[in-house]
Amino acid sequence: MLTPLQKRTAQAIVNIFETGSVQGDYGNVTVIKGDSGHLTFGRSQTTLATGNLHDLIERYCQNPGARFSERLSSFLSRLAARDTSLDHAGLLHNILRATADDPVMRETQDQFFDEKYWQRAEKSAKDLHISTPLGLAVVYDSTVHGSWALIRDHVVQHKGSPKAAGERAWITAYVEAREDWLTNHDNEVLHATVYRTQAFSRLIELGHWGLDLPLVVRSLEISTATLNAAPPGCYDGPQPGSRPLALQTPMARGLDVRLVQLGLSTHGADIKADGLFGQTSAARLKDYQKANGMPATGVADAALIMQLLA
């Protein structure tokens, strides 16, 4: 059994692969051209095409404390139908980004991904007598990213079981086989993901089988400090209306900015709700002011903020 810290470290490695963050980017929304998963979202990038995105959002909406449940509920039927036009649904993308500020969503993702991926990886590792933290991290990554069973069977056929070959030799062979599979896959999108196996090869080369901290993975530090830091891009303030919003240096950022951007998006603005009040936010705010007979100042006072949030 891994310790809680070893489990978090293994998950952090995959978080880095998935969204470039030790903690994981809970509001990450991605659509990659040619990706069969289509719209992906969250810390472990669950996909529209598998139906897992629907299951995650449905679970979140069923929580009575979910801040954005009403907004997301209207998309549930299309998510269930795996409607690929949602790849281009800007408003949905912005609502998903905004849910990162809701602790209920972050906890829902943690529980969901633990059930969908971590527990499955633990069982797979146990069945093969894989017990090292690094070995389990490799299994977990393949469970999240895909291809675990296919490459497992290939390596067992050529090398035998981990128990017969020795766990470290078997995991090394597995990582090499998976890199070859990713490099030569018909889907060229997968070619660019060989950084995952390259990172594991480096950890194997350095002998980090116990995932002792600190570690560096893809130039990011995994340590007790980074594991306990706040997730990136999550805001718990300032509250909407507590300050005017305008283009400034440094840029205003926070919960109030994100909700204003979401309000503009609801009114049809082409804007990304990233919580940073930049030039695009100011321009879209001016457009909204013009369309509603207001002076186009690009400044949102408390009254305008509340109007956008209504």
C-alpha positions as CSV (number, residue, x, y, z in Angstrom):
1,M,0.0,0.0,0.0
2,L,1.2,3.5,-0.8
3,T,1.3,6.1,1.8
4,P,-1.1,9.1,1.3
5,L,1.9,11.2,0.3
6,Q,3.1,8.7,-2.2
7,K,-0.4,8.5,-3.7
8,R,-0.5,12.3,-4.0
9,T,2.9,12.3,-5.6
10,A,1.9,9.7,-8.2
11,Q,-1.2,11.7,-8.9
12,A,0.8,14.9,-9.2
13,I,3.0,13.4,-11.9
14,V,-0.1,12.6,-14.0
15,N,-1.6,16.1,-13.1
16,I,1.6,17.6,-14.7
17,F,1.1,15.4,-17.8
18,E,-2.6,16.3,-18.1
19,T,-2.7,20.1,-17.3
20,G,0.9,21.2,-16.6
21,S,0.3,21.6,-12.9
22,V,1.3,19.7,-9.7
23,Q,-2.1,20.3,-8.1
24,G,-4.0,19.8,-11.4
25,D,-6.0,22.5,-13.2
26,Y,-9.6,22.0,-12.1
27,G,-10.9,24.4,-14.7
28,N,-8.9,23.3,-17.7
29,V,-11.0,23.1,-20.9
30,T,-9.3,21.7,-24.0
31,V,-10.3,20.7,-27.5
32,I,-7.4,19.3,-29.6
33,K,-8.0,19.0,-33.3
34,G,-8.1,15.3,-34.2
35,D,-8.5,14.1,-30.6
36,S,-11.2,11.4,-30.5
37,G,-12.1,12.4,-27.0
38,H,-13.4,15.8,-28.2
39,L,-14.1,18.3,-25.4
40,T,-12.1,17.5,-22.3
41,F,-12.3,19.1,-18.9
42,G,-10.8,19.1,-15.4
43,R,-7.9,17.9,-13.4
44,S,-7.6,14.6,-15.3
45,Q,-9.1,15.8,-18.6
46,T,-12.2,13.7,-18.7
47,T,-13.8,13.5,-22.1
48,L,-17.1,14.2,-23.9
49,A,-16.7,11.2,-26.2
50,T,-16.4,8.6,-23.4
51,G,-19.5,9.9,-21.6
52,N,-17.3,10.5,-18.5
53,L,-17.7,14.3,-18.8
54,H,-21.5,13.9,-18.6
55,D,-21.1,11.7,-15.5
56,L,-18.9,14.2,-13.8
57,I,-21.1,17.2,-14.5
58,E,-24.2,15.2,-13.5
59,R,-22.6,14.2,-10.2
60,Y,-21.7,17.8,-9.6
61,C,-25.2,19.1,-10.4
62,Q,-26.8,16.6,-8.0
63,N,-24.9,18.2,-5.1
64,P,-27.2,20.8,-3.4
65,G,-24.2,23.0,-2.7
66,A,-23.0,23.2,-6.3
67,R,-22.8,26.9,-7.2
68,F,-23.2,26.4,-11.0
69,S,-25.6,23.5,-11.1
70,E,-28.5,25.5,-12.6
71,R,-26.3,26.8,-15.4
72,L,-24.8,23.4,-16.2
73,S,-28.1,21.4,-15.9
74,S,-29.3,22.8,-19.3
75,F,-26.3,21.1,-21.0
76,L,-26.8,17.6,-19.4
77,S,-28.9,16.2,-22.2
78,R,-26.3,17.2,-24.8
79,L,-23.5,15.9,-22.8
80,A,-25.3,12.6,-22.4
81,A,-25.8,12.5,-26.1
82,R,-22.1,13.2,-26.6
83,D,-23.0,16.1,-28.8
84,T,-19.7,17.1,-30.4
85,S,-21.0,20.5,-31.3
86,L,-20.2,21.2,-27.6
87,D,-16.5,21.4,-28.7
88,H,-17.4,24.9,-29.8
89,A,-19.9,25.9,-27.1
90,G,-18.1,28.9,-25.7
91,L,-20.6,29.5,-22.9
92,L,-20.4,26.0,-21.6
93,H,-16.6,26.2,-21.7
94,N,-16.7,29.4,-19.6
95,I,-19.1,27.9,-17.1
96,L,-16.8,24.9,-16.7
97,R,-13.8,27.2,-16.2
98,A,-15.8,29.1,-13.5
99,T,-16.6,25.9,-11.6
100,A,-12.9,25.7,-10.6
101,D,-13.7,28.4,-8.1
102,D,-16.3,26.2,-6.4
103,P,-14.8,23.8,-3.7
104,V,-17.7,21.5,-4.4
105,M,-16.5,21.0,-8.0
106,R,-12.9,20.4,-6.9
107,E,-13.9,17.8,-4.3
108,T,-16.3,16.2,-6.9
109,Q,-13.5,15.9,-9.4
110,D,-11.1,14.4,-6.7
111,Q,-13.7,11.8,-5.8
112,F,-14.7,11.1,-9.4
113,F,-11.2,10.7,-10.7
114,D,-10.2,8.6,-7.7
115,E,-13.1,6.2,-8.5
116,K,-12.6,6.2,-12.3
117,Y,-8.9,6.0,-12.5
118,W,-6.9,5.6,-9.3
119,Q,-8.9,2.7,-7.9
120,R,-8.8,0.9,-11.2
121,A,-5.1,1.4,-11.4
122,E,-4.6,0.1,-7.9
123,K,-6.5,-3.1,-8.7
124,S,-4.6,-3.6,-11.9
125,A,-1.3,-3.1,-10.1
126,K,-2.3,-5.5,-7.3
127,D,-3.4,-8.2,-9.8
128,L,0.1,-8.0,-11.3
129,H,1.9,-7.8,-8.0
130,I,3.2,-4.2,-8.8
131,S,3.9,-2.5,-5.5
132,T,6.4,0.3,-6.0
133,P,5.1,3.8,-6.0
134,L,6.7,4.5,-9.4
135,G,5.3,1.3,-10.8
136,L,1.8,2.3,-9.7
137,A,2.2,5.8,-11.1
138,V,3.0,4.2,-14.5
139,V,-0.2,2.1,-14.3
140,Y,-2.2,5.1,-13.2
141,D,-0.9,7.2,-16.1
142,S,-1.9,4.6,-18.6
143,T,-5.3,4.2,-17.0
144,V,-5.9,7.9,-17.4
145,H,-4.3,8.4,-20.8
146,G,-5.4,5.0,-22.2
147,S,-3.7,1.9,-23.6
148,W,-3.0,0.1,-20.2
149,A,-4.5,-3.3,-21.1
150,L,-3.2,-3.4,-24.6
151,I,0.4,-2.7,-23.8
152,R,0.3,-4.8,-20.6
153,D,-0.7,-7.8,-22.6
154,H,2.1,-7.1,-25.1
155,V,4.7,-6.9,-22.4
156,V,3.5,-10.0,-20.6
157,Q,3.6,-11.9,-23.9
158,H,7.2,-10.9,-24.5
159,K,8.7,-10.5,-21.0
160,G,6.4,-12.6,-18.8
161,S,4.6,-11.3,-15.7
162,P,6.1,-8.6,-13.4
163,K,6.5,-11.3,-10.7
164,A,8.5,-13.5,-13.1
165,A,10.6,-10.8,-14.8
166,G,11.0,-8.6,-11.7
167,E,8.9,-5.6,-11.2
168,R,11.5,-2.9,-12.1
169,A,12.6,-4.7,-15.2
170,W,8.9,-5.2,-16.3
171,I,7.9,-1.6,-15.6
172,T,11.0,-0.4,-17.6
173,A,10.0,-2.7,-20.5
174,Y,6.4,-1.5,-20.3
175,V,7.4,2.2,-20.5
176,E,9.6,1.5,-23.5
177,A,6.8,-0.5,-25.2
178,R,4.3,2.3,-24.5
179,E,6.7,4.9,-25.9
180,D,7.1,2.9,-29.1
181,W,3.3,2.6,-29.3
182,L,2.7,6.3,-28.8
183,T,5.4,7.2,-31.3
184,N,4.1,5.0,-34.1
185,H,0.4,5.3,-33.5
186,D,-1.9,6.0,-36.5
187,N,-3.4,8.9,-34.5
188,E,-0.7,11.6,-34.8
189,V,-2.1,13.4,-31.8
190,L,-0.6,10.7,-29.6
191,H,2.9,11.3,-31.0
192,A,3.2,14.5,-29.1
193,T,2.4,12.7,-25.8
194,V,5.7,10.7,-25.6
195,Y,6.8,13.3,-23.0
196,R,4.9,11.1,-20.5
197,T,7.0,8.0,-21.1
198,Q,10.1,10.1,-21.4
199,A,9.4,11.5,-18.0
200,F,9.0,8.0,-16.5
201,S,12.1,6.8,-18.2
202,R,14.0,9.6,-16.5
203,L,12.6,8.7,-13.1
204,I,13.5,5.1,-13.7
205,E,17.0,6.1,-14.7
206,L,17.4,8.1,-11.5
207,G,16.1,5.2,-9.4
208,H,13.1,7.1,-8.0
209,W,11.1,3.9,-7.4
210,G,9.8,5.2,-4.0
211,L,8.9,8.6,-5.4
212,D,10.8,10.3,-2.5
213,L,10.4,14.0,-2.5
214,P,11.4,16.4,-3.8
215,L,11.1,15.4,-7.5
216,V,11.3,17.4,-10.7
217,V,9.0,16.2,-13.5
218,R,8.9,18.2,-16.7
219,S,10.7,21.1,-15.0
220,L,8.1,21.3,-12.3
221,E,8.9,20.7,-8.6
222,I,6.9,18.2,-6.7
223,S,7.4,18.7,-3.0
224,T,5.4,19.0,0.2
225,A,5.1,22.7,-0.5
226,T,3.8,22.4,-4.1
227,L,1.5,19.5,-3.1
228,N,-0.1,21.7,-0.5
229,A,-0.3,24.9,-2.5
230,A,-3.5,26.3,-3.8
231,P,-4.6,24.9,-7.2
232,P,-3.8,27.2,-10.1
233,G,-6.5,29.5,-11.5
234,C,-8.9,29.0,-8.6
235,Y,-10.3,32.2,-6.9
236,D,-12.1,32.7,-3.7
237,G,-12.4,36.5,-3.9
238,P,-12.8,39.4,-4.3
239,Q,-16.5,39.2,-4.1
240,P,-18.5,40.7,-7.0
241,G,-19.2,44.4,-6.5
242,S,-16.6,44.9,-3.9
243,R,-14.4,46.9,-6.3
244,P,-14.8,48.5,-9.8
245,L,-13.2,46.6,-12.6
246,A,-11.2,48.2,-15.4
247,L,-8.1,47.7,-17.4
248,Q,-5.1,48.4,-15.2
249,T,-1.5,47.4,-14.5
250,P,-1.1,44.9,-12.9
251,M,-4.3,43.4,-14.3
252,A,-7.2,42.8,-11.9
253,R,-7.8,39.2,-11.3
254,G,-10.1,37.1,-9.2
255,L,-13.6,35.7,-8.6
256,D,-15.3,39.0,-9.5
257,V,-13.5,39.2,-12.8
258,R,-14.4,35.6,-13.7
259,L,-18.1,36.1,-13.0
260,V,-18.2,39.4,-15.0
261,Q,-16.6,37.5,-17.9
262,L,-19.1,34.7,-17.5
263,G,-21.9,37.3,-17.5
264,L,-20.6,38.8,-20.7
265,S,-20.4,35.3,-22.2
266,T,-24.0,34.7,-21.3
267,H,-24.9,37.8,-23.3
268,G,-23.1,36.4,-26.3
269,A,-19.6,37.9,-25.9
270,D,-16.7,36.1,-27.4
271,I,-14.5,36.0,-24.3
272,K,-12.6,33.5,-22.2
273,A,-13.6,33.4,-18.5
274,D,-10.0,33.1,-17.1
275,G,-10.4,35.6,-14.2
276,L,-7.9,38.1,-15.7
277,F,-9.3,41.5,-16.7
278,G,-7.3,42.3,-19.8
279,Q,-7.8,44.1,-23.1
280,T,-10.4,41.6,-24.4
281,S,-12.4,41.9,-21.2
282,A,-12.4,45.7,-21.5
283,A,-13.3,45.6,-25.2
284,R,-16.2,43.2,-24.6
285,L,-17.4,45.3,-21.7
286,K,-17.5,48.4,-23.9
287,D,-19.5,46.4,-26.5
288,Y,-22.0,45.4,-23.8
289,Q,-22.3,49.0,-22.6
290,K,-22.8,50.3,-26.2
291,A,-25.5,47.7,-26.9
292,N,-27.3,48.7,-23.7
293,G,-27.2,52.4,-24.1
294,M,-24.5,53.1,-21.6
295,P,-21.3,55.2,-21.9
296,A,-18.6,52.8,-23.3
297,T,-16.1,53.4,-20.6
298,G,-14.8,49.8,-20.2
299,V,-15.3,50.2,-16.5
300,A,-17.6,48.0,-14.5
301,D,-18.9,49.6,-11.3
302,A,-20.9,47.7,-8.6
303,A,-24.3,48.3,-10.3
304,L,-23.1,47.1,-13.7
305,I,-21.4,44.1,-12.2
306,M,-24.6,43.1,-10.4
307,Q,-26.5,43.6,-13.7
308,L,-24.2,41.2,-15.5
309,L,-24.5,38.6,-12.7
310,A,-28.3,38.7,-12.6
